[in-house]
Amino acid sequence: MYDPKLDAKTEEWVDKVKFKDDLLLAADELSSGAVKGRRKGSQVLACPGCFTQICWNSQPHVKYHGQYRAMFVENCQVDEGKRLYYPRESATAQPVRRTVGPDGGASTGSAEEELRQESDVYRPVKCDECGTTVGVVDEEEVYHLFHVLPEL
């Protein structure tokens, strides 16, 4: 049967699902339709390996084209066993010197510990369905997604 209000009902349902984790929206805003036209910068993101949706509400990164930031993801798993270190902005102003141990490898002394202290720590984020690495999560639990497909 034809329902002339079906499009409006479907749009309301999508808005509730899409913004369910958005802490800035109150429940009455969702039901009143005040959300319309307010989320132009948000993107729905999918895994490039299996097209599973991993994020309903993300922001494009201002500095890095093709990278997105999000507070909430789904169908993803954080690899707790790995740590990735990226130098902070202030640490990149000076060259980082690494000492070499007697066996030719990097020394495990204070230089490596100093590098870790001057770096931001990230953990890899992988798709639950296919295992593709889709981004990283920082210490503040903000997801930085860079190997994803945005909704067109």
Sine and cosine of phi, psi and omega as CSV:
sin_phi,cos_phi,sin_psi,cos_psi,sin_omega,cos_omega
0.00,0.00,0.50,-0.87,0.00,-1.00
-1.00,0.08,0.75,-0.66,0.05,-1.00
-0.83,-0.55,0.94,-0.35,-0.03,-1.00
-0.91,0.42,-0.32,0.95,-0.01,-1.00
-0.99,-0.11,0.08,1.00,-0.07,-1.00
-0.90,0.44,-0.66,0.75,0.02,-1.00
-0.87,0.49,-0.68,0.74,0.01,-1.00
-0.91,0.41,-0.65,0.76,0.02,-1.00
-0.91,0.42,-0.66,0.75,0.00,-1.00
-0.91,0.41,-0.67,0.74,0.02,-1.00
-0.89,0.45,-0.64,0.77,0.03,-1.00
-0.90,0.44,-0.66,0.75,0.01,-1.00
-0.90,0.43,-0.69,0.72,0.00,-1.00
-0.89,0.46,-0.68,0.74,0.03,-1.00
-0.88,0.48,-0.64,0.77,0.01,-1.00
-0.92,0.40,-0.66,0.75,0.01,-1.00
-0.95,0.31,-0.69,0.72,-0.07,-1.00
-0.91,0.43,-0.62,0.78,-0.07,-1.00
-0.94,-0.34,0.40,0.92,-0.07,-1.00
-0.89,0.46,-0.51,0.86,-0.04,-1.00
-0.99,-0.12,0.02,1.00,-0.04,-1.00
-0.97,0.25,0.93,-0.38,-0.07,-1.00
-0.97,0.26,-0.20,0.98,-0.03,-1.00
-0.99,0.13,-0.29,0.96,-0.04,-1.00
-0.99,-0.13,0.75,-0.66,0.09,-1.00
-1.00,0.05,0.37,-0.93,-0.03,-1.00
-0.88,0.48,-0.57,0.82,-0.01,-1.00
-0.94,0.33,-0.46,0.89,0.06,-1.00
-0.93,0.37,-0.64,0.77,0.02,-1.00
-0.90,0.43,-0.69,0.72,-0.04,-1.00
-0.96,0.26,-0.44,0.90,-0.02,-1.00
-0.99,0.12,-0.22,0.98,0.01,-1.00
1.00,0.09,0.25,0.97,-0.01,-1.00
-0.94,0.33,-0.16,0.99,-0.05,-1.00
-0.97,0.25,-0.45,0.89,-0.11,-0.99
-0.83,0.56,0.74,-0.67,0.04,-1.00
0.97,0.25,0.08,1.00,-0.09,-1.00
-0.99,-0.14,-0.28,0.96,-0.13,-0.99
-0.90,-0.43,0.69,0.72,-0.05,-1.00
-0.91,0.42,-0.48,0.88,-0.04,-1.00
-1.00,0.08,-0.18,0.98,-0.06,-1.00
-0.99,0.16,0.51,-0.86,-0.03,-1.00
-0.78,-0.63,0.59,-0.80,0.20,-0.98
-1.00,-0.04,0.76,-0.65,-0.08,-1.00
-0.88,-0.47,0.57,-0.82,0.00,-1.00
-0.78,-0.63,0.40,-0.92,0.07,-1.00
-0.94,0.34,0.70,-0.71,0.01,-1.00
-0.96,0.26,-0.26,0.97,-0.03,-1.00
-1.00,0.07,-0.58,0.81,-0.08,-1.00
-0.72,-0.69,0.00,1.00,0.03,-1.00
0.90,0.43,0.33,0.94,0.09,-1.00
-0.96,0.29,0.71,-0.71,0.02,-1.00
-0.95,0.31,0.76,-0.65,-0.04,-1.00
-0.90,-0.44,-0.27,0.96,-0.01,-1.00
-0.45,-0.89,0.74,-0.68,0.00,-1.00
-0.99,-0.12,-0.35,0.94,-0.12,-0.99
-0.57,-0.82,0.98,-0.20,0.00,-1.00
-0.71,-0.71,0.28,-0.96,0.02,-1.00
-0.90,-0.43,0.70,-0.71,0.12,-0.99
-0.91,0.41,0.65,-0.76,0.01,-1.00
-0.94,0.34,0.67,-0.74,-0.04,-1.00
-0.93,0.36,-0.64,0.77,-0.11,-0.99
-1.00,-0.02,-0.62,0.79,-0.11,-0.99
-0.95,-0.33,0.93,-0.37,0.01,-1.00
-0.92,0.40,0.72,-0.70,0.01,-1.00
1.00,0.05,0.03,1.00,0.05,-1.00
-0.93,-0.36,0.59,-0.81,-0.05,-1.00
-0.78,-0.63,0.48,-0.88,0.06,-1.00
-0.90,-0.44,0.61,-0.79,0.00,-1.00
-0.50,-0.87,0.48,-0.88,0.07,-1.00
-1.00,-0.04,-0.47,0.88,-0.09,-1.00
-0.74,-0.67,0.70,-0.71,0.09,-1.00
-0.75,-0.67,0.27,-0.96,0.09,-1.00
-0.66,-0.75,0.29,-0.96,-0.03,-1.00
0.85,0.52,0.51,0.86,0.01,-1.00
-0.75,-0.66,0.36,-0.93,0.03,-1.00
-0.69,-0.73,0.70,-0.71,0.03,-1.00
-1.00,0.05,0.77,-0.63,0.04,-1.00
-0.99,0.14,0.99,-0.10,-0.06,-1.00
-0.95,0.32,-0.31,0.95,-0.05,-1.00
-0.98,0.20,-0.28,0.96,-0.04,-1.00
-0.92,-0.40,0.58,-0.82,0.08,-1.00
-0.80,-0.60,0.73,-0.69,0.05,-1.00
-0.91,-0.41,0.71,-0.70,-0.04,-1.00
-0.92,-0.38,0.79,-0.61,0.02,-1.00
-0.81,-0.58,0.81,-0.58,-0.06,-1.00
-0.86,0.50,0.66,-0.75,0.07,-1.00
-0.94,0.35,0.29,-0.96,-0.02,-1.00
-0.83,0.56,-0.70,0.72,-0.02,-1.00
-0.93,0.37,-0.48,0.88,-0.02,-1.00
-0.97,0.23,-0.37,0.93,-0.03,-1.00
-0.99,0.17,-0.18,0.98,-0.01,-1.00
-0.93,0.36,-0.49,0.87,0.00,-1.00
-0.91,-0.41,0.58,-0.81,0.02,-1.00
-0.91,0.40,0.59,-0.81,0.00,-1.00
-1.00,-0.03,0.82,-0.58,0.02,-1.00
-0.98,-0.19,0.74,-0.67,0.05,-1.00
-0.91,-0.41,0.72,-0.69,0.03,-1.00
-1.00,0.03,0.50,-0.86,-0.01,-1.00
-0.95,-0.30,0.74,-0.67,0.00,-1.00
-0.98,0.22,0.07,-1.00,-0.04,-1.00
-0.89,0.45,-0.45,0.89,-0.01,-1.00
-1.00,0.04,0.08,1.00,0.02,-1.00
1.00,-0.05,-0.19,0.98,0.02,-1.00
-1.00,0.02,0.09,-1.00,0.00,-1.00
-0.93,0.36,0.64,-0.76,0.03,-1.00
-0.94,0.33,0.59,-0.81,0.02,-1.00
-1.00,-0.06,0.32,0.95,-0.05,-1.00
-0.98,0.22,-0.45,-0.90,-0.12,-0.99
-0.94,0.34,-0.40,0.92,0.00,-1.00
-0.90,0.44,-0.68,0.73,0.02,-1.00
-0.93,0.38,-0.64,0.77,0.03,-1.00
-0.91,0.42,-0.62,0.79,0.04,-1.00
-0.91,0.42,-0.63,0.78,0.05,-1.00
-0.88,0.47,-0.66,0.75,0.02,-1.00
-0.91,0.41,-0.60,0.80,-0.01,-1.00
-0.95,0.32,-0.48,0.88,-0.01,-1.00
-1.00,-0.04,0.17,0.99,-0.06,-1.00
-0.87,-0.49,0.46,-0.89,0.16,-0.99
-0.99,0.11,0.61,-0.79,-0.05,-1.00
-0.97,-0.24,0.75,-0.66,0.02,-1.00
-0.80,-0.61,0.42,-0.91,0.10,-1.00
-0.85,-0.53,0.66,-0.75,-0.01,-1.00
-0.91,0.41,0.54,-0.84,0.05,-1.00
-0.88,-0.48,0.79,-0.62,-0.05,-1.00
-0.86,-0.52,0.49,-0.87,0.07,-1.00
-0.93,0.36,0.71,-0.71,0.03,-1.00
-0.91,0.42,-0.58,0.82,-0.12,-0.99
-0.97,0.25,-0.72,0.70,-0.12,-0.99
-0.85,-0.52,-0.16,0.99,0.04,-1.00
0.99,0.12,0.13,0.99,0.03,-1.00
-0.93,0.36,0.72,-0.70,0.09,-1.00
-0.96,0.27,0.86,-0.50,-0.06,-1.00
-0.96,-0.29,-0.19,0.98,0.00,-1.00
0.19,-0.98,-0.39,-0.92,0.00,-1.00
-0.66,-0.75,0.29,-0.96,0.10,-1.00
-0.82,-0.58,0.67,-0.74,-0.04,-1.00
-1.00,-0.03,-0.07,-1.00,-0.04,-1.00
-0.92,0.39,-0.36,0.93,0.01,-1.00
-1.00,-0.06,0.20,0.98,0.02,-1.00
0.90,0.43,0.52,0.85,0.13,-0.99
-0.99,-0.14,0.78,-0.62,-0.02,-1.00
-1.00,0.03,0.74,-0.68,0.08,-1.00
-0.91,-0.40,0.97,-0.26,-0.11,-0.99
-0.97,-0.25,0.86,-0.52,-0.07,-1.00
-0.78,-0.62,-0.26,0.97,0.04,-1.00
-0.92,-0.38,0.91,0.41,-0.10,-1.00
-0.68,-0.74,0.26,-0.96,0.10,-1.00
-0.95,-0.32,0.88,-0.48,0.05,-1.00
-0.98,0.20,0.46,-0.89,0.08,-1.00
-0.92,0.39,0.67,-0.75,0.01,-1.00
-1.00,0.04,0.00,0.00,0.00,0.00
